Amino acid sequence: MMRLLLWLAGGVLLGGIIHIIVILTLPRLDEDTVWTRIAAIDAVDRVTILPQIAPGEPNPLGLDPEVIYGVCQLDLAKGPGYISGVLPEAYWSVAIYNEAGVVTYSTTNRDGIGQTLEMGIFNAAQTRLLAQQQLDVAEGLLVVESDDDNIFALVRLLPPHQAMRARFADVLAQTGCGNRADRSGS
């Protein structure tokens, strides 16, 4: 009887361990991740405006239909990333995501930035060079450090009225995004 209880306890313990391992590894095996969805948008080193979501249509990224979204993919292994632009006087925010879709930094215009978005995104090695004053950056640049080289930035812009949406989207599309060596779009 004691041996049977021991075997049952061992089976339950082993089953629990296997269950936890499967739960933790399955998301990593998924081929349809946030990163693959962003990569399909073709936003490498430039801001790409995501199409507006109409009510009742599929919304795979879970976007708010009232907000204008601009996304830019950066590879910090090529050099520091920069986002630069003057955005309209409306609520906006910018967030930096890693490949897993985890926000590593975010800010809004309500943090005292105003209309001008000047952000430099650096990996750890580039941050060390910056601290040693071996990289030149413009005064007033918002410096952000990323633990990952492959990142994407998401800029959200909320027009006060839908009649302003097209104009706001054009302004957001003019925002520069790229690596220091490749300042295309800046």
C-alpha positions as CSV (number, residue, x, y, z in Angstrom):
1,M,0.0,0.0,0.0
2,M,2.8,2.4,0.9
3,R,4.6,1.6,-2.3
4,L,1.4,2.4,-4.3
5,L,1.1,5.8,-2.6
6,L,4.8,6.5,-3.3
7,W,4.3,5.6,-7.0
8,L,1.2,7.8,-7.2
9,A,2.9,10.7,-5.5
10,G,5.9,10.3,-7.9
11,G,3.6,10.2,-10.9
12,V,1.7,13.3,-9.8
13,L,5.0,15.1,-9.2
14,L,6.5,14.0,-12.5
15,G,3.3,14.9,-14.3
16,G,3.3,18.4,-12.7
17,I,6.9,19.0,-13.8
18,I,6.1,17.9,-17.4
19,H,3.0,20.0,-17.4
20,I,5.0,23.1,-16.3
21,I,7.7,22.5,-18.9
22,V,5.2,22.2,-21.7
23,I,3.3,25.4,-20.6
24,L,6.6,27.3,-20.5
25,T,8.0,26.1,-23.9
26,L,4.8,26.2,-26.1
27,P,4.8,30.0,-26.5
28,R,8.4,29.9,-27.8
29,L,7.4,27.3,-30.4
30,D,4.6,29.6,-31.8
31,E,5.5,30.9,-35.3
32,D,2.9,33.6,-35.2
33,T,4.4,36.0,-32.7
34,V,4.3,39.8,-32.4
35,W,7.8,40.0,-33.9
36,T,6.7,38.0,-37.1
37,R,3.6,40.2,-37.4
38,I,5.7,43.4,-37.2
39,A,8.3,41.9,-39.6
40,A,5.5,41.4,-42.1
41,I,4.7,45.1,-42.1
42,D,8.0,46.1,-43.7
43,A,8.9,48.8,-41.2
44,V,12.7,48.4,-41.1
45,D,14.4,51.7,-40.4
46,R,11.3,53.7,-41.3
47,V,8.0,54.6,-39.7
48,T,5.1,52.7,-41.3
49,I,1.6,53.8,-40.6
50,L,-0.7,50.8,-39.7
51,P,-4.0,50.8,-41.5
52,Q,-7.1,51.9,-39.5
53,I,-9.1,49.1,-38.1
54,A,-12.8,49.3,-39.1
55,P,-15.4,48.0,-36.6
56,G,-16.2,44.3,-37.1
57,E,-13.0,43.6,-39.1
58,P,-10.2,41.3,-37.9
59,N,-7.9,43.0,-35.5
60,P,-4.9,40.6,-35.0
61,L,-2.7,43.2,-33.2
62,G,-5.5,44.3,-30.8
63,L,-5.4,48.0,-32.0
64,D,-7.7,50.8,-30.9
65,P,-9.5,52.0,-34.0
66,E,-9.4,55.7,-32.8
67,V,-5.6,55.8,-32.6
68,I,-3.0,56.2,-35.4
69,Y,-0.1,53.8,-35.1
70,G,3.3,54.1,-36.6
71,V,5.8,51.3,-36.2
72,C,9.5,51.1,-36.9
73,Q,11.8,48.1,-36.6
74,L,15.4,48.7,-35.6
75,D,18.5,46.5,-35.3
76,L,20.8,48.1,-32.8
77,A,23.7,45.9,-33.9
78,K,23.9,48.2,-36.9
79,G,24.3,51.3,-34.7
80,P,22.3,53.4,-32.3
81,G,18.6,53.8,-33.3
82,Y,17.0,57.2,-33.6
83,I,13.5,58.4,-33.8
84,S,13.0,62.1,-34.7
85,G,10.0,64.2,-35.5
86,V,7.7,67.0,-34.6
87,L,4.3,65.6,-33.8
88,P,1.0,67.5,-33.6
89,E,-0.3,69.1,-30.4
90,A,-2.4,66.1,-29.4
91,Y,-1.8,63.1,-27.1
92,W,1.0,60.8,-28.4
93,S,3.1,58.1,-26.9
94,V,6.1,56.1,-27.9
95,A,7.0,52.6,-26.7
96,I,10.1,50.4,-27.3
97,Y,9.4,46.7,-27.6
98,N,11.8,43.7,-27.7
99,E,11.3,40.7,-29.9
100,A,9.1,39.0,-27.3
101,G,6.7,41.9,-27.5
102,V,7.6,43.2,-24.0
103,V,7.7,47.0,-23.5
104,T,11.2,48.0,-22.4
105,Y,10.6,51.7,-22.4
106,S,7.7,54.1,-23.0
107,T,7.0,57.8,-22.6
108,T,4.3,60.3,-23.6
109,N,4.2,63.9,-24.6
110,R,2.7,64.5,-21.2
111,D,6.1,63.8,-19.6
112,G,7.2,67.3,-20.5
113,I,8.6,66.4,-24.0
114,G,6.1,68.6,-25.8
115,Q,5.7,68.2,-29.6
116,T,9.3,67.3,-30.4
117,L,10.3,63.6,-30.3
118,E,14.1,63.2,-30.3
119,M,15.0,59.7,-29.0
120,G,18.2,57.8,-29.2
121,I,18.1,54.1,-28.5
122,F,21.3,52.4,-27.5
123,N,22.3,48.8,-26.6
124,A,24.6,48.3,-23.6
125,A,27.9,48.6,-25.5
126,Q,26.7,51.8,-27.2
127,T,25.6,53.2,-23.8
128,R,29.1,52.6,-22.5
129,L,30.6,54.5,-25.4
130,L,28.1,57.2,-24.8
131,A,29.1,57.4,-21.1
132,Q,32.8,57.6,-22.2
133,Q,31.8,60.4,-24.6
134,Q,32.9,58.4,-27.6
135,L,29.5,58.9,-29.3
136,D,28.3,62.4,-30.2
137,V,24.6,63.0,-29.5
138,A,22.6,66.1,-29.9
139,E,21.7,68.1,-26.8
140,G,18.2,67.3,-25.5
141,L,18.2,63.8,-27.0
142,L,16.2,61.4,-24.9
143,V,18.6,58.5,-24.3
144,V,17.1,55.0,-23.9
145,E,19.0,51.8,-23.3
146,S,17.8,48.5,-24.7
147,D,18.9,45.1,-23.5
148,D,18.1,43.7,-26.9
149,D,19.4,44.6,-30.4
150,N,16.2,43.6,-32.3
151,I,13.5,46.1,-31.2
152,F,10.6,47.9,-32.6
153,A,9.2,51.3,-31.7
154,L,5.5,52.0,-31.7
155,V,4.3,55.6,-31.8
156,R,0.6,56.2,-31.0
157,L,-1.0,59.4,-32.0
158,L,-4.6,60.3,-30.9
159,P,-6.3,62.9,-33.1
160,P,-8.9,64.9,-31.2
161,H,-11.3,64.5,-34.2
162,Q,-11.5,62.0,-36.9
163,A,-11.5,64.8,-39.5
164,M,-7.8,65.4,-38.5
165,R,-6.8,61.7,-38.9
166,A,-5.4,61.9,-42.4
167,R,-3.3,65.1,-41.6
168,F,-2.0,63.5,-38.4
169,A,-1.1,60.3,-40.1
170,D,0.9,62.3,-42.7
171,V,2.8,64.0,-39.9
172,L,3.5,60.7,-38.2
173,A,4.7,59.2,-41.5
174,Q,7.3,62.0,-41.8
175,T,8.9,61.0,-38.5
176,G,12.4,59.8,-39.0
177,C,13.5,56.4,-37.7
178,G,16.7,54.5,-38.4
179,N,20.2,53.7,-37.3
180,R,22.9,56.3,-36.9
181,A,24.8,54.9,-39.8
182,D,21.5,54.9,-41.8
183,R,19.6,58.1,-40.9
184,S,17.1,57.6,-43.7
185,G,13.9,59.3,-43.1
186,S,15.4,61.8,-40.7
